[in-house]
Amino acid sequence: MQETLQLLKDLQDIDQDLRQLRTTRQALEEEQAALGADLEKVQAMVDALQSELERIEGERKELSLALTQEQDNVEKAEARLPAIKTQKEYVAVLKEIDTAKKMNKDLQDRIAAKDSESAEISREKDEKDQQLLEVKERVEGRVQEVLEQLAGFGEAYTEKNGNRESFLKQLKTPLRKRYELLLDRRGGVAVVEARNGTCQGCNMHLPPQLFNSLYTVNEIQNCPHCNRMLYVLPPT
């Protein structure tokens, strides 16, 4: 029975190690996801700014084409002036020229506004581009470290899990099922030390007779409060 109890204790140690490995792996995977999210966030900002620049440039081109057209209209209208013979037609052409020049001024102002807007967004994009480079360097370096750690955890987990299966096979079926059930229901802790008359799993006092019987190890005893399997360390 002492050997069985020692086997349970060793199995519990392995399960604690496996639990810690799973927790660490989950934390690393979450960190990996968070790093990826950081990178995607900055990349999305850069892409949005690039799209905005392209939109502004497209609008500026349309305005420039319109300005060129209006300037051409002014030149054509002014070229017609010397050939005009009537006062009425002359006034009409002057009005046409004045309207076109006003349109030119409006178009120039709008182009200048687009240039200003483009310059501001370009500055912001330059900042985000630099930020993206910094995030990429930080993320890619850390992601590589995380991947290496995950690979190491995978190897350790496989090895320990193999040892666990080997230990479980040495337990009789009823005891193995009992252990697995407690492991599931008691937060991964099925076997605990009893010390100074107290269960170290739930910190409840044990009946004196039960505590004293643990030293004989005639059978696997359970805490009457949390039902975990109990053991005591040899007196020093």
C-alpha positions in Angstrom: 0.0 0.0 0.0 3.0 2.3 0.7 4.1 1.8 -2.9 0.6 2.6 -4.2 0.5 5.7 -2.1 3.9 6.8 -3.4 2.7 6.1 -6.9 -0.2 8.4 -6.4 2.0 11.1 -5.0 4.3 10.8 -8.0 1.4 10.9 -10.3 0.0 14.0 -8.6 3.4 15.7 -9.0 3.3 14.9 -12.7 -0.3 16.2 -13.0 0.7 19.4 -11.3 3.6 19.8 -13.7 1.3 19.1 -16.7 -1.2 21.6 -15.3 1.5 24.3 -15.0 2.7 23.5 -18.5 -0.8 23.9 -19.9 -1.2 27.2 -18.0 2.1 28.5 -19.3 1.3 27.3 -22.8 -2.1 29.1 -22.7 -0.4 32.3 -21.5 2.1 32.1 -24.3 -0.6 31.5 -26.9 -2.6 34.4 -25.6 0.6 36.6 -25.7 1.2 35.5 -29.3 -2.4 36.4 -30.2 -2.1 39.8 -28.5 1.2 40.5 -30.3 -0.4 39.7 -33.6 -3.4 41.9 -32.7 -1.0 44.8 -31.9 0.7 44.4 -35.3 -2.7 44.2 -37.1 -3.9 47.3 -35.3 -1.0 49.4 -36.4 -1.0 47.9 -39.9 -4.7 48.7 -40.2 -4.0 52.3 -39.3 -1.3 52.5 -41.9 -3.5 51.0 -44.5 -6.4 53.4 -43.6 -4.0 56.4 -44.0 -2.7 55.1 -47.3 -6.3 54.7 -48.5 -7.1 58.2 -47.4 -4.0 59.5 -49.2 -5.1 57.7 -52.4 -8.6 59.1 -52.1 -7.3 62.7 -51.7 -4.9 62.2 -54.6 -7.7 61.0 -56.8 -9.8 64.0 -55.8 -6.9 66.4 -56.4 -6.4 65.0 -59.9 -10.1 65.6 -60.7 -9.7 69.1 -59.5 -6.5 69.7 -61.5 -8.3 68.4 -64.6 -11.2 70.8 -64.0 -8.8 73.7 -63.4 -6.9 72.9 -66.6 -10.3 72.9 -68.4 -11.3 76.2 -66.9 -8.0 77.8 -67.7 -8.4 76.6 -71.2 -11.8 78.1 -71.3 -10.5 81.5 -70.1 -7.7 81.5 -72.8 -10.2 80.6 -75.5 -12.7 83.3 -74.4 -9.9 85.9 -74.2 -8.8 84.9 -77.6 -12.2 85.6 -79.0 -12.3 89.2 -77.6 -10.5 90.9 -80.5 -12.9 89.5 -83.1 -16.1 90.5 -81.3 -18.1 93.2 -83.1 -21.0 94.0 -80.8 -21.1 95.4 -77.3 -23.6 92.8 -76.1 -21.4 89.9 -77.2 -18.3 91.6 -75.7 -20.0 92.0 -72.3 -21.2 88.4 -72.5 -17.7 87.1 -73.1 -16.2 89.2 -70.4 -18.8 87.8 -68.0 -17.9 84.3 -69.2 -14.2 85.0 -68.5 -15.0 86.4 -65.1 -17.0 83.4 -64.2 -14.3 81.1 -65.4 -11.6 83.0 -63.4 -13.7 82.8 -60.3 -14.1 79.0 -60.9 -10.3 78.8 -61.4 -9.8 80.6 -58.0 -12.2 78.2 -56.3 -10.5 75.2 -57.9 -7.1 76.5 -56.8 -8.2 77.0 -53.3 -9.7 73.5 -53.2 -6.5 72.0 -54.6 -4.4 73.9 -52.0 -6.7 72.5 -49.3 -6.2 69.0 -50.7 -2.4 69.5 -50.7 -2.6 70.7 -47.1 -4.8 67.7 -46.1 -2.5 65.3 -47.9 0.6 66.7 -46.3 -0.9 66.3 -42.8 -2.0 62.8 -43.5 1.4 62.0 -45.0 3.1 63.2 -41.8 0.8 61.0 -39.7 1.4 58.1 -42.0 5.2 58.5 -41.7 4.8 58.3 -37.9 2.6 55.2 -38.2 5.1 53.7 -40.7 7.8 54.2 -38.1 5.6 52.8 -35.4 4.8 49.8 -37.6 8.5 49.1 -38.0 9.1 49.3 -34.3 6.1 47.0 -33.5 7.2 44.6 -36.2 10.7 44.3 -34.7 9.3 43.9 -31.2 6.5 41.5 -32.3 8.6 39.3 -34.6 11.4 38.9 -32.1 9.0 38.0 -29.3 6.9 35.8 -31.5 10.0 33.8 -32.4 10.8 33.4 -28.7 7.3 32.3 -28.0 7.3 29.8 -30.7 10.6 28.3 -29.4 9.2 28.1 -25.9 6.0 26.5 -27.2 8.0 23.9 -29.0 10.0 23.2 -25.8 6.8 22.9 -23.8 5.4 20.6 -26.4 8.3 18.2 -25.9 8.2 18.5 -22.1 4.4 17.9 -22.2 4.7 14.8 -24.4 7.3 13.3 -22.2 5.5 14.0 -18.9 2.2 12.8 -20.4 3.9 9.6 -21.4 5.1 9.1 -17.8 1.6 9.8 -16.5 0.1 7.2 -18.7 2.7 4.7 -17.5 1.9 5.5 -13.9 -1.8 5.3 -14.4 -1.5 1.8 -15.8 0.1 0.7 -12.6 -3.0 1.6 -10.6 -6.0 -0.7 -10.3 -9.0 0.5 -12.3 -11.2 1.6 -9.3 -8.3 3.6 -7.7 -7.4 5.1 -11.1 -11.0 6.2 -11.7 -11.2 7.6 -8.2 -8.0 9.5 -8.7 -9.1 10.9 -12.1 -12.5 11.9 -10.6 -10.9 13.8 -7.7 -8.4 15.4 -10.1 -11.3 16.8 -12.1 -13.5 17.9 -9.2 -10.8 19.3 -7.0 -8.9 21.7 -9.3 -6.2 19.3 -10.4 -5.3 18.3 -6.8 -6.3 14.8 -5.8 -3.6 13.8 -3.3 -2.5 16.0 -0.5 -0.4 15.9 2.7 -2.0 15.8 6.1 0.0 17.8 8.5 -0.5 18.6 12.2 -3.9 17.0 12.1 -5.1 19.2 9.1 -5.8 18.4 5.5 -3.5 20.6 3.4 -6.0 20.5 0.6 -9.0 22.2 2.3 -7.3 23.3 5.6 -9.9 21.5 7.7 -9.1 19.5 10.8 -9.1 15.8 10.5 -10.5 13.4 13.2 -7.6 12.3 15.4 -8.2 8.6 14.7 -8.1 9.2 11.0 -5.0 11.3 11.1 -3.1 8.7 13.3 -4.2 5.9 11.0 -2.4 7.6 8.1 1.0 6.5 9.5 0.2 2.9 9.1 -0.9 3.1 5.5 -3.1 0.1 5.5 -5.4 1.7 3.0 -5.8 4.9 1.1 -7.6 7.3 3.3 -9.7 10.3 2.1 -10.3 13.6 3.8 -13.9 13.6 5.1 -14.3 17.2 4.1 -12.8 17.5 0.5 -12.5 13.8 -0.2 -8.9 14.2 -1.4 -6.5 11.2 -0.8 -4.3 11.8 2.2 -0.7 11.0 3.1 1.7 12.0 5.8 5.4 12.5 5.7 7.5 10.3 8.0 8.3 11.9 11.3 11.7 13.5 11.4 
